[in-house]
Amino acid sequence: MTVEEGGLGRQGRTATYNSLVVFSIRRFRFLIAWVLLAAAGAACAQDPAQSKPAGPAQMHGRLLLVLPFENRSGQGGLNWIGEAFPDILNRRLNSSGYMAIGRGDRLYAFDHLGLPLTLEPSRAMTIRIAQMLDADYVIFGAYTADANQQLTATAEVLDVSALHLGPNITETGPQGQLVSLINRLAWKVARQLDPGFAVDQQTFLVADGDLHTDAFEEYIQGLVATSPDEELTHLRAAVKLDPQFAPAWLQLGLAYFRDQDFPDAAAMLGHLPTDDPNALEADFYRGMAFFHMGDYREAEDAFGFDSRRMALPEVVNNEGVAASRRGKDATAMFRQAVEADPRDPDYHFNLAIALARHGDTAGALAEIEETLKLRPTDGDAQAFEVQLKNPPPPNPDPGHAITDWQGPLERIKPSYSDTEVRQAAFELEQIQAMHLASMPAAARAAALVREADAFFQRGLVLEAEREYREALTADSASAPAHAGLAAVWERDGNPGAARQEANASIQIHPNAPAYLVLAKLELQANQVAAAQRDVAEALQLDPQNSGVKAVQEAVQKRENSSQ
């Protein structure tokens, strides 16, 4: 989703649809293919017997377009449910290793194709939209409701390149359990896309297990609202009903930002945890809100949070602009932005200003020339070029270059592309996968377990289970992978499977995490003595384990209460 500086609406955008969506996706595919081939070649050079080149074919099936489902219930009050399907499907499939085209890009595509945003496209139009977005698959469907508020949803998966439609996927459930219904449907879609997909259905359900159903409805109602006031009303209700639902905080913050209420925008966006998948987008617009408020220190910090995690050129540029407003030298940041995207004239313009501020007139002129090559009608750049070629008499004050600057100000980039960020993250994941593929099995499993542990600690259970299973595929004798999978099963509410994985882990190599899972299971079964034994084993193996100590305290409380 993108939001323009000064609250401009969709009609005020100047960039074209092709440059924002189609070009970026196709450029991304080219880069991925190039990186995969290069990495595969390097792996083959290291060990030709164990490595095989991986080509662009591996990319097929990764880019998805999920459309709103059609309301066939005959009840207009249920229209909002149609947008609920792509919201949850996108999140679950992104977590499953795919890249779903976001709602903002979908709406932008519809707008630039001259289509109503609420259009339910025909099969032929669906194929056309997917081809223009370069999507591998399109997922669409419909839902009905009976007099007892029982919903039945049917999804279809279209393979765009093969023009093949898979079998219908159907789920039924009460309207009050809509989130669970869509999660079950998402799991079946993932299995149809990849029959070897091993993540358990229960993990999909746990991913939104704590989500308040009424909060989710208010959130979706806010997304589809036709007026700013209605949007704010629903989103405020969503975060009040479920203060832990990060997507609602993000949308509420963006709604305030569009309304140019920058203090409230910064406050709402600040509610997202730093490890939330939407934290990068939240902090970008939080930085923009602070920038508009003139709080350049907070703006620089917010942009810096993003640039340290995903150094996209617009983020690095904005960090530099905020730093420059504070009188700091941002030359290195602007140079980094130029190197990342040399075709953007604004980055060259900003670098020219930074160089000129610090006395490098020749370098500044060179950057302005690049700016005008890319944007010949840029009036500010033309005026700055004249100023650089006709400088005022030198000022003996050594601090004048910054404090007495009389030239133009650096340009902020007002919008954030969620598509670009997810593409960059996906690219990094592919590079990492190529690196892992060249490692010995045990080392590959250990690396995957470290990634899975990080996901699990952040509450991303689906991603964690996927990585633990890949680790076991690489090395079935990985005790940490079995222990991690046991923790997932315990979190999913499957004690039998959790116990089996924990015992398998201990048989391979006794470890504290596996005993910790067993202790939790015994405590849930009110087997206090057995839980005490498991805690003792875990503490003997890892006396500093904070998780074990927490369970030890719970066991002690249970024992005291039973006396």
For each residue, the residues with C-beta under 8 A, 3 or more apart:
1: 102 103 104 254 281 416 418
2: 13 20 104 108 415 416 417
3: 7 254 257 258 285 288 414 415 416
4: 7 8 9 12 13 414 415
5: 8 288 292 412 414 415
6: 260 414
7: 3 4 257 258 259 260
8: 4 5 12 13
9: 4 12
10: 13 107 108 111
11:
12: 4 8 9
13: 2 4 8 10
14:
15: 19 20
16: 19 20 112
17: 20 21 22 108 109 111 112 113
18: 21 22 23
19: 15 16 23 24
20: 2 15 16 17 23 24 105 108 417 419
21: 17 18 24 25 101 105 108 109 133 419
22: 17 18 25 26 132 133 134
23: 18 19 20 26 27
24: 19 20 21 27 28 417 419 420 423
25: 21 22 28 29 63 133 134 419 423
26: 22 23 29 30 134
27: 23 24 30 31
28: 24 25 31 32 423 426 427
29: 25 26 32 33 56 59 134
30: 26 27 33 34
31: 27 28 34 35 427
32: 28 29 35 36 56 59 426 427 430
33: 29 30 36 37 55 56 59
34: 30 31 37 38
35: 31 32 38 39 427 430 431 434
36: 32 33 39 40 54 55 56 58 430 434
37: 33 34 40 41 53 54 55 56
38: 34 35 41 42
39: 35 36 42 43 54 431 434 435
40: 36 37 43 44 51 52 53 54 55 434
41: 37 38 44 45 53
42: 38 39 45 46 438
43: 39 40 46 47 51 434 437 438
44: 40 41 47 48 51 52 53
45: 41 42 48
46: 42 43 51 438
47: 43 44 50 51 438
48: 44 45 51
49:
50: 47 438
51: 40 43 44 46 47 48 437 438
52: 40 44
53: 37 40 41 44
54: 36 37 39 40 58 434 437
55: 33 36 37 40 58
56: 29 32 33 36 37 59 60
57: 60
58: 36 54 55 430
59: 29 32 33 56 62 63 136
60: 56 57 136 161
61: 98 136 137 193 194
62: 59 97 98 99 136 426
63: 25 59 98 99 101 133 134 135 136 137
64: 90 93 98 99 100 101 135 136 137 138 139
65: 100 101 106 129 130 133 135 137 138 139
66: 85 86 89 90 93 100 101 138 139 140
67: 86 106 121 126 138 139 140
68: 82 83 85 86 120
69: 81 82 85 86 140 141 142 143 153 155
70: 82 120 140 141 142 143
71: 75 76 78 79 81 82 142 143
72: 142 143 144
73: 78 143 144 145
74:
75: 71 78 145
76: 71 79
77:
78: 71 73 75 81 143 145 175
79: 71 76 82 224
80: 83 84 217 220 221 224
81: 69 71 78 84 85 143 151 175 178 220
82: 68 69 70 71 79 85 143
83: 68 80 86 87 103 220 223 224
84: 80 81 87 88 178 182 216 220
85: 66 68 69 81 82 88 89 141 143 153 155 182 185
86: 66 67 68 69 83 89 90 100 103 106
87: 83 84 90 91 103 220 223 247
88: 84 85 91 92 179 182 183 186 208
89: 66 85 86 92 93 100 139 182 185 186 189
90: 64 66 86 87 93 94 100 102 103
91: 87 88 94 95 207
92: 88 89 95 96 183 186 187 190 204 207 462
93: 64 66 89 90 96 98 100 186 189 190 193
94: 90 91 98 99 100 277 422
95: 91 92 207 460 462 463 466
96: 92 93 190 197 199 462 466
97: 62 429 466
98: 61 62 63 64 93 94 193
99: 62 63 64 94 422 423 426
100: 64 65 66 86 89 90 93 94
101: 21 63 64 65 66 105 106 133 135 419
102: 1 90 105 106 418 419 422
103: 1 83 86 87 90 106 107 223
104: 1 2 107 108 418
105: 20 21 101 102 108 109 133 418 419
106: 65 67 86 101 102 103 109 110
107: 10 103 104 110 111 117
108: 2 10 17 20 21 104 105 111 112
109: 17 21 105 106 112 113 129 132 133
110: 106 107 113 115 116 117 119 129
111: 10 17 107 108 114 115 117
112: 16 17 108 109
113: 17 109 110 129 132
114: 111
115: 110 111 119 121 125
116: 110 119
117: 107 110 111
118:
119: 110 115 116 125
120: 68 70
121: 67 115 125 126 129
122: 125 126
123: 126 127
124: 127 128
125: 115 119 121 122 128 129
126: 67 121 122 123 129 130 138 140 158
127: 123 124 130 131 138 158 160 163
128: 124 125 131 132
129: 65 109 110 113 121 125 126 132 133 138
130: 65 126 127 133 135 137 138 158 160
131: 127 128 134 135 160
132: 22 109 113 128 129
133: 21 22 25 63 65 101 105 109 129 130
134: 22 25 26 29 63 131
135: 63 64 65 101 130 131 138 160
136: 59 60 61 62 63 64 159 160 161
137: 61 63 64 65 130 157 158 159 160 193
138: 64 65 66 67 126 127 129 130 135 157 158 160
139: 64 65 66 67 89 155 156 157 158 189
140: 66 67 69 70 126 155 156 158
141: 69 70 85 153 154 155 156 169
142: 69 70 71 72 153 154
143: 69 70 71 72 73 78 81 82 85 151 152 153 154
144: 72 73 151 152
145: 73 75 78 149 150 151 152 175
146: 149 150 152
147:
148:
149: 145 146 174 175 176
150: 145 146 172 173 174 175
151: 81 143 144 145 172 173 174 175 178 181
152: 143 144 145 146 170 171 172
153: 69 85 141 142 143 170 171 172 181 182 185
154: 141 142 143 168 169 170
155: 69 85 139 140 141 168 169 170 185 188 189
156: 139 140 141 165 166 168 169
157: 137 138 139 165 166 169 189 192 193
158: 126 127 130 137 138 139 140 163 164 165 166
159: 136 137 162 163 164 165 166
160: 127 130 131 135 136 137 138 163
161: 60 136
162: 159
163: 127 158 159 160
164: 158 159
165: 156 157 158 159
166: 156 157 158 159 169 192
167: 192
168: 154 155 156
169: 141 154 155 156 157 166 185 188 189 192
170: 152 153 154 155
171: 152 153 181 182 184 185 188
172: 150 151 152 153 181
173: 150 151 177 178 180 181 184
174: 149 150 151 177
175: 78 81 145 149 150 151 178
176: 149 213
177: 173 174 180 181 213
178: 81 84 151 173 175 181 182 213 216 217
179: 88 182 183 208 211 213 216
180: 173 177 183 184 205 208
181: 151 153 171 172 173 177 178 184 185
182: 84 85 88 89 153 171 178 179 185 186
183: 88 92 179 180 186 187 204 205 207 208
184: 171 173 180 181 187 188 201 204 205
185: 85 89 153 155 169 171 181 182 188 189
186: 88 89 92 93 182 183 189 190 204
187: 92 183 184 190 191 199 201 204
188: 155 169 171 184 185 191 192
189: 89 93 139 155 157 169 185 186 192 193
190: 92 93 96 186 187 193 194 197 199
191: 187 188 194 195 197
192: 157 166 167 169 188 189 195
193: 61 93 98 137 157 189 190 197
194: 61 190 191 197
195: 191 192
196:
197: 96 190 191 193 194
198: 466 469
199: 96 187 190 203 204 462 465 466 469
200: 203 204 465 492 494
201: 184 187 204 205
202: 205 206 492 493 494
203: 199 200 206 207 461 462 465 488 492
204: 92 183 184 186 187 199 200 201 207 462
205: 180 183 184 201 202 208 209 492
206: 202 203 209 461 491 492 493
207: 91 92 95 183 203 204 461 462
208: 88 179 180 183 205 211 216
209: 205 206
210: 244
211: 179 208 215 216 242 245
212: 215 216 241 242 245
213: 176 177 178 179 216 217
214: 217 218 241
215: 211 212 218 219 237 238 239 241 242 245 248
216: 84 178 179 208 211 212 213 219 220 238 242 245
217: 80 178 213 214 220 221
218: 214 215 221 222 234 235 237 238 241 248
219: 215 216 222 223 234 235 238 245 247 248 251
220: 80 81 83 84 87 216 217 223 224
221: 80 217 218 224 225 234
222: 218 219 225 230 231 232 233 234 235 238 248 251 252 255
223: 83 87 103 219 220 231 251
224: 79 80 83 220 221
225: 221 222 228 230 231 233 234
226: 230
227: 230 231
228: 225 231 232 255 258 259
229: 232 233
230: 222 225 226 227 233 234
231: 222 223 225 227 228 234 235 255
232: 222 228 229 235 236 252 255 256 259
233: 222 225 229 230 236 237
234: 218 219 221 222 225 230 231 237 238
235: 218 219 222 231 232 238 239 248 251 252 255
236: 232 233 239 240 252
237: 215 218 233 234 240 241
238: 215 216 218 219 222 234 235 241 242 245 248 252
239: 215 235 236 242 243 245 248 249 252 268 271
240: 236 237 243
241: 212 214 215 218 237 238
242: 211 212 215 216 238 239 245 248
243: 239 240 271
244: 210
245: 211 212 215 216 219 238 239 242 248 249
246: 249 250 271 272 273 276 278
247: 87 219 250 251 278
248: 215 218 219 222 235 238 239 242 245 251 252
249: 239 245 246 252 253 268 269 271 272 282
250: 246 247 253 254 269 272 278 281 282
251: 219 222 223 235 247 248 254 255
252: 222 232 235 236 238 239 248 249 255 256 268
253: 249 250 256 257 264 265 266 267 268 269 271 282 285 286
254: 1 3 250 251 257 258 265 269 285
255: 222 228 231 232 235 251 252 258 259
256: 232 252 253 259 261 262 264 265 268
257: 3 7 253 254 260 261 262 265 269 285 288 289
258: 3 7 228 254 255
259: 7 228 232 255 256
260: 6 7 257 292
261: 256 257 264 265
262: 256 257 265 266 289 290 292 293
263: 266 267 289 293
264: 253 256 261 267 268
265: 253 254 256 257 261 262 268 269 285 286 289
266: 253 262 263 269 270 286 289 290 293 298
267: 253 263 264 270 271
268: 239 249 252 253 256 264 265 271
269: 249 250 253 254 257 265 266 272 282 283 285 286 289
270: 266 267 282 286
271: 239 243 246 249 253 267 268
272: 246 249 250 269 276 278 279 282 283
273: 246 276 279
274: 279 305
275: 279 458
276: 246 272 273 279 282
277: 94 460
278: 246 247 250 272 281 282
279: 272 273 274 275 276 282 283 305
280: 283 284 306 309 310 421
281: 1 250 278 284 285 416 418 421
282: 249 250 253 269 270 272 276 278 279 285 286
283: 269 272 279 280 286 287 302 303 305 306
284: 280 281 287 288 302 303 306 315 318 416
285: 3 253 254 257 265 269 281 282 288 289 416
286: 253 265 266 269 270 282 283 289 290 302
287: 283 284 290 291 298 299 300 301 302 303 306 318 319 322
288: 3 5 257 284 285 291 292 299 318 412 414
289: 257 262 263 265 266 269 285 286 292 293
290: 262 266 286 287 293 295 296 298 299 302 322
291: 287 288 294 295 296 299 318 321 322 412
292: 5 260 262 288 289
293: 262 263 266 289 290
294: 291
295: 290 291 298 299
296: 290 291 299 300 322 323 325 326
297: 300 301 322 326
298: 266 287 290 295 301 302
299: 287 288 290 291 295 296 302 303 318 322
300: 287 296 297 303 304 319 322 323 326
301: 287 297 298 304 305
302: 283 284 286 287 290 298 299 305 306
303: 283 284 287 299 300 306 307 315 316 318 319 322
304: 300 301 307 308 319
305: 274 279 283 301 302 308 309
306: 280 283 284 287 302 303 309 310 312 315 319
307: 303 304 310 311 312 315 316 319
308: 304 305 311
309: 280 305 306
310: 280 306 307 315 421 424 425
311: 307 308 315 316 336 340
312: 306 307 315 316 340 420 421 424
313: 316 317 336 337 338 340 341 344 347
314: 317 318 337 413 415 416 417
315: 284 303 306 307 310 311 312 318 319 416
316: 303 307 311 312 313 319 320 333 336 337 340
317: 313 314 320 321 333 334 337 346 347 350 412 413
318: 284 287 288 291 299 303 314 315 321 322 412 413
319: 287 300 303 304 306 307 315 316 322 323 330 333
320: 316 317 323 324 330 333 334 337 350 354 410
321: 291 317 318 324 325 330 350 410 411 412
322: 287 290 291 296 297 299 300 303 318 319 325 326
323: 296 300 319 320 326 328 329 330 333
324: 320 321 327 328 329 330 353 354 357 410
325: 296 321 322 409
326: 296 297 300 322 323
327: 324 402 403
328: 323 324
329: 323 324 332 354 357 358 402
330: 319 320 321 323 324 333 334 350 354 410
331: 334 335 351 354 355 358
332: 329 335 336
333: 316 317 319 320 323 330 336 337
334: 317 320 330 331 337 338 347 350 351 354 410
335: 331 332 338 339 351
336: 311 313 316 332 333 339 340
337: 313 314 316 317 320 333 334 340 341 344 347 350 351
338: 313 334 335 341 342 344 347 348 351 367
339: 335 336 342
340: 311 312 313 316 336 337
341: 313 337 338 344 347
342: 338 339 347 348 370
343: 374
344: 313 337 338 341 347 348 374
345: 348 349 370 371 372 374 375 378 381
346: 317 349 350 371 411 413
347: 313 317 334 337 338 341 342 344 350 351
348: 338 342 344 345 351 352 367 368 370 371 374
349: 345 346 352 353 367 368 371 378 380 381 384 408 410 411
350: 317 320 321 330 334 337 346 347 353 354 410 411
351: 331 334 335 337 338 347 348 354 355 367
352: 348 349 355 356 363 364 365 366 367 368 371 381 384 388
353: 324 349 350 356 357 364 384 407 408 409 410
354: 320 324 329 330 331 334 350 351 357 358 410
355: 331 351 352 358 360 361 363 364 367
356: 352 353 359 360 361 364 388 407
357: 324 329 353 354 401 402 405 407
358: 329 331 354 355 401 402
359: 356 401
360: 355 356 363 364
361: 355 356 364 365 388 391
362: 365 366
363: 352 355 360 366 367
364: 352 353 355 356 360 361 367 368 388
365: 352 361 362 368 369 385 388 389
366: 352 362 363 369 370
367: 338 348 349 351 352 355 363 364 370 371
368: 348 349 352 364 365 371 372 381 384 385 388
369: 365 366 372 373 385
370: 342 345 348 366 367 373 374
371: 345 346 348 349 352 367 368 374 375 378 381
372: 345 368 369 375 376 378 381 382 385
373: 369 370 376
374: 343 344 345 348 370 371
375: 345 371 372 378 381
376: 372 373
377:
378: 345 349 371 372 375 381 382
379: 382 383
380: 349 383 384 408
381: 345 349 352 368 371 372 375 378 384 385
382: 372 378 379 385 386
383: 379 380 386 387 408
384: 349 352 353 368 380 381 387 388 407 408
385: 365 368 369 372 381 382 388 389
386: 382 383 389 390
387: 383 384 390 391 407
388: 352 356 361 364 365 368 384 385 391
389: 365 385 386
390: 386 387
391: 361 387 388 394
392: 395 406
393:
394: 391
395: 392 400 404
396:
397: 400 404
398: 401
399: 402 403 404
400: 395 397 403 404
401: 357 358 359 398 404 405
402: 327 329 357 358 399 405
403: 327 399 400
404: 395 397 399 400 401
405: 357 401 402
406: 392
407: 353 356 357 384 387
408: 349 353 380 383 384
409: 325 353
410: 320 321 324 330 334 349 350 353 354
411: 321 346 349 350
412: 5 288 291 317 318 321
413: 314 317 318 346
414: 3 4 5 6 288
415: 2 3 4 5 314
416: 1 2 3 281 284 285 314 315 421
417: 2 20 24 314 420 421
418: 1 102 104 105 281 421 422
419: 20 21 24 25 101 102 105 422 423
420: 24 312 417 423 424
421: 280 281 310 312 416 417 418 424 425
422: 94 99 102 418 419 425 426
423: 24 25 28 99 419 420 426 427
424: 310 312 420 421 427 428
425: 310 421 422 428 429
426: 28 32 62 99 422 423 429 430
427: 28 31 32 35 423 424 430 431
428: 424 425 431 432
429: 97 425 426 432 433
430: 32 35 36 58 426 427 433 434
431: 35 39 427 428 434 435
432: 428 429 435 436
433: 429 430 436 437
434: 35 36 39 40 43 54 430 431 437 438
435: 39 431 432 438 439
436: 432 433 439 444 447 448
437: 43 51 54 433 434 444
438: 42 43 46 47 50 51 434 435
439: 435 436 443 444 447
440: 443 444
441: 444 445 474 475
442: 445 446 474 475 478
443: 439 440 446 447
444: 436 437 439 440 441 447 448 471 474 475
445: 441 442 448 449 471 472 474 475 478 481
446: 442 443 449 450 471 478 480
447: 436 439 443 444 450 451
448: 436 444 445 451 452 467 468 470 471 474 481
449: 445 446 452 453 467 468 471 478 480 481 484
450: 446 447 453 454
451: 447 448 454 455 467
452: 448 449 455 456 463 464 465 466 467 468 471 481 484
453: 449 450 456 457 464 480 484
454: 450 451 457 458
455: 451 452 458 460 461 463 464 467
456: 452 453 459 460 461 464 484 487 488
457: 453 454
458: 275 454 455
459: 456
460: 95 277 455 456 463 464
461: 203 206 207 455 456 464 465 488 491 492
462: 92 95 96 199 203 204 207 465 466
463: 95 452 455 460 466 467
464: 452 453 455 456 460 461 467 468 484 488
465: 199 200 203 452 461 462 468 469 485 488
466: 95 96 97 198 199 452 462 463 469 470
467: 448 449 451 452 455 463 464 470 471
468: 448 449 452 464 465 471 472 481 484 485 488
469: 198 199 465 466 472 473 485
470: 448 466 467 473 474
471: 444 445 446 448 449 452 467 468 474 475 478 480 481 484
472: 445 468 469 475 476 478 481 482 485
473: 469 470 476
474: 441 442 444 445 448 470 471 478
475: 441 442 444 445 471 472 478 481
476: 472 473
477: 508
478: 442 445 446 449 471 472 474 475 481 482 508
479: 482 483 505 506 508 509 511 514
480: 446 449 453 471 483 484 505 511 513
481: 445 448 449 452 468 471 472 475 478 484 485
482: 472 478 479 485 486 501 502 504 505 508 514
483: 479 480 486 487 501 502 505 511 513 514 517
484: 449 452 453 456 464 468 471 480 481 487 488 513
485: 465 468 469 472 481 482 488 489 501
486: 482 483 489 490 497 498 499 500 501 502 505 513 514 517
487: 456 483 484 490 491 498 513 516 517
488: 203 456 461 464 465 468 484 485 491 492 498
489: 485 486 492 494 495 497 498 501
490: 486 487 493 494 495 498 517 520 521
491: 206 461 487 488
492: 200 202 203 205 206 461 488 489 498
493: 202 206 490
494: 200 202 489 490 497 498
495: 489 490 498 499 521 524 525
496: 499 500
497: 486 489 494 500 501
498: 486 487 488 489 490 492 494 495 501 502 517 521
499: 486 495 496 502 503 517 518 521
500: 486 496 497 503 504
501: 482 483 485 486 489 497 498 504 505 514 517
502: 482 483 486 498 499 505 506 514 515 517 518 521
503: 499 500 506 507 514 518
504: 482 500 501 507 508
505: 479 480 482 483 486 501 502 508 509 511 513 514
506: 479 502 503 509 510 511 514 515
507: 503 504
508: 477 478 479 482 504 505
509: 479 505 506
510: 506 514 515 537 541
511: 479 480 483 505 506 514 515 541 542
512: 515 516 538 539 541 542 545 548
513: 480 483 484 486 487 505 516 517 538 547
514: 479 482 483 486 501 502 503 505 506 510 511 517 518
515: 502 506 510 511 512 518 519 534 535 537 538 541 548
516: 487 512 513 519 520 534 535 538 545 547 548 551
517: 483 486 487 490 498 499 501 502 513 514 520 521
518: 499 502 503 514 515 521 522 534
519: 515 516 522 523 531 534 535 538 548 551 555
520: 490 516 517 523 524 531 551
521: 490 495 498 499 502 517 518 524 525
522: 518 519 525 527 528 530 531 534
523: 519 520 526 527 528 531 551 554 555 558
524: 495 520 521
525: 495 521 522
526: 523 558
527: 522 523 530 531
528: 522 523 531 532 555 558 559 562
529: 532 533
530: 522 527 533 534
531: 519 520 522 523 527 528 534 535 551 555 558
532: 528 529 535 536 555 559
533: 529 530 536 537
534: 515 516 518 519 522 530 531 537 538
535: 515 516 519 531 532 538 539 548 551 552 555
536: 532 533 539 540
537: 510 515 533 534 540 541
538: 512 513 515 516 519 534 535 541 542 545 548 551
539: 512 535 536 542 543 545 548 549 552
540: 536 537 543
541: 510 511 512 515 537 538
542: 511 512 538 539 545 548
543: 539 540
544:
545: 512 516 538 539 542 548 549
546: 549 550
547: 513 516 550 551
548: 512 515 516 519 535 538 539 542 545 551 552
549: 539 545 546 552 553
550: 546 547 553 554
551: 516 519 520 523 531 535 538 547 548 554 555
552: 535 539 548 549 555 556
553: 549 550 556 557
554: 523 550 551 557 558
555: 519 523 528 531 532 535 551 552 558 559
556: 552 553 559 560
557: 553 554 560 561
558: 523 526 528 531 554 555 561 562
559: 528 532 555 556 562 563
560: 556 557 563
561: 557 558
562: 528 558 559
563: 559 560
